[in-house]
């Protein structure tokens, strides 16, 4: 017997769960199929926190961030605390060129945030160091108080709860081996038997290219990244989230990070890992360990560089780091979040839900598949 659902979601990370939640908010009862178990570490959604970074200049990202913020606010508090900890974000560095808009500087971002009604402030390095003595600064610093971190693990639990509350279902440990589309719908082949859907949303991260080989996707490069948590020297030191746009040639890449209570301050180079097969991932954490510790010694006087607790995570990146949010036939795809997607998840989910419900709907041009 063939199971049927109106809309299926393949992939139960933050993007798939957010899409399913958005569908339940519109009266649908989606079925989410996830190949791994709840809380697994094989994808890109696990961990306690993710950077909630609003230092963007491009309109399509700011629009998506505004949509995401509506979703985060709608999720409310979990365990007595909002899912966003808005302790602020500092962005700095001589190599500042944000997002995909080369040449955009911190003053441009400040102006764009003000145009959106978001608070932002330019500081000199001395004032920034006074406010955040655990960090070192040189040039102009952009402070965004309406930023910080998303409580990632808590968010996943809450979104899954909302899906069930809305009549949807999340089915763990149910891999989809193949997707076949025909004139009447889509067949999802699973070990437990086929599932038929009118439309399918595919949000499988590192496994996207393999599952959607017939769709003209951009190259999706899967890399294993190895940031680390470092212990503060003084527990009373205030910590913001941060972006450091380094001078080219001084360090392997730009740096990001955030405080995570109970784990320390996370510091990582952006997209420097080795390309990997997600099914044969080595879970290597030492590729840039010495260089990262050297960076911490130079730029973070408030952290003990000898206390690194490395972690392994994956990026699935497009060449320009733009997301893929589009529909081909009855298949809606969300992919290529390039290490910066989590904060956008409620907005991404809403966009994917809209694409699934309306074949004529379109995401922003920057997120569409190119012919």
Secondary structure, DSSP 8 states (H G I E B T S, - for coil): --EEEEEEEE--SHHHHHHHHHHHHTT---EEE-SS-TT-SSSS--SSEEEE------HHHHHHHHHHHHHHHHH-EETTEESEE---EEEE-TT---TTSTT--HHHHHHHHHHTT---EEE-HHHHHHH-TTS---S-EEEESS-EEEEHHHHHHHHHHHHHHTT-EEE-S--EEEEEEETTEEEEEETTEEEEEEEEEE--GGGHHHHTTTS-----EEEEE--EEEEESSTT----EEEE---BTTBSS-EEEEEETTTEEEEEESS-SEE--GGG------TTHHHHHHHHHHH-TTEEEEEEEE--EEEEE-TT---EEEEETTEEEEE--TT--GGGHHHHHHHHHHHHH-TT----GGGS---
